[in-house]
Amino acid sequence: MATNNTITFYDLQLASGCTISPFVWATKYAVKHKGFELDVVDGGFTGIMERTGGKTERLPAIVDDGEWVLDSWGIVEYLDRKYPDRPLLIPHESIAALTRALDAWFWGAATGPWMRCFCADYRDLSLPQDQEYVTTSREVMLGKKLEEMQQGRENRLPAISASLEPLRLALREHEWLGGSEPNYADYRILGSILWLASVARTPPLSPEDPLRDWIERCRDLFGGLGRHPGLQELYGLEQREGDPDLFMKPQAAGGGIFKRNTGPASTQAETQKITKKA
Ligand SMILES: N[C@@H](CCC(=O)N[C@@H](CS)C(=O)NCC(=O)O)C(=O)O
C-alpha cells in the first residue's frame, strides 16, 4: 500500500515546468483517479536514466512503496490490479479494447499531425539542456528539420480540427468517454490534448469547438490538474476562406449510430432525397 497515500511520479517537463508528454499527462490523471497524491520527481529529457537509477529511458514511471512500474498502460494495469477497491480506470475489458482503438485513431488523426505542426515549438519550449537532444532525436523521428516540418501549419490545422468529429459526436451523447464519470479513455485522449496545450504556440482549436466543454471539465478535475500556468491557449483557430469547417454544426446529425431510425417520419426527408422525389 502506497505509504502516506502517495506515489512517486517521474515527470517529463518543459522549461515552464509543465508536462511534455501525452503518456505522462494521462498517467498523472490515472494516479489521481485512484485517489493517490503525487510525489513528483522533476526533470526533462536528458538524464532520465540517471534520475531513475538506470530503470528506464522513457517516462512515465512510478514507484509505489518501493515497487517500480513502467509504461503508461502498464501503470494503469498495475493500479487497477493492485487497488481494485478504488475507482477503476478500466472498469471492464471492453473499455481496454475500445480505448486502444480510440487511442490509435486519435494518434493518427491528431497527435501525430499536431506534432508535425508544433515540433519546433516543442523543442524551443523544452529545457535549455534538452534542446540539442530534442532537435536531433525528433529530426530523426520526423525525417525533416523541425522548422521545415512545422512550416505551413496554418494550412494543416483546420483539417486536423475537422477530423476530430468522432470524438465530438461521442461527447455530444455522453458527459464523459467513461459515461457518467470519467475513466482512462478520457485521460488517454486528454493526455494528448494537454501535451498539445503545453507546446502549441498558436491555437489549434476554435473558440466555439464543442470539445471545449469536455476539455475544460477534464482540466478542472483533481483540483485543476490540467491548469498549469505554463500551458498555452488552445482556442483561437479561425476558419479562413477555403478551409474545411473546423467542426460540424451541433444540429448536424452524423451518420450511422448517430442517425437513429424512429420510424418513417425520421427517414422520410432522406428517402425523398435519395429517390429524387423531393
Ligand atoms: N510506451 C511508453 C512510451 C513512453 C514514451 O515514449 N515517452 C517519451 C515521452 S512522449 C519519452 O520518455 N521520451 C524520452 C526521450 O525521448 O528521450 C508509455 O506508454 O509509457
The ligand as an ORCA input file, in Angstrom:
! r2SCAN-3c Opt
* xyz 0 1
  N       5.034      3.137    -24.306
  C       5.538      4.158    -23.432
  C       6.020      5.347    -24.245
  C       6.658      6.401    -23.365
  C       7.446      7.419    -24.174
  O       7.791      7.209    -25.365
  N       7.769      8.536    -23.526
  C       8.535      9.557    -24.164
  C       7.897     10.922    -23.994
  S       6.465     11.107    -25.009
  C       9.907      9.642    -23.516
  O      10.088      9.309    -22.362
  N      10.904     10.111    -24.255
  C      12.214     10.265    -23.753
  C      13.153     10.560    -24.870
  O      12.719     10.872    -25.962
  O      14.348     10.506    -24.626
  C       4.433      4.557    -22.458
  O       3.252      4.423    -22.819
  O       4.747      4.946    -21.331
*
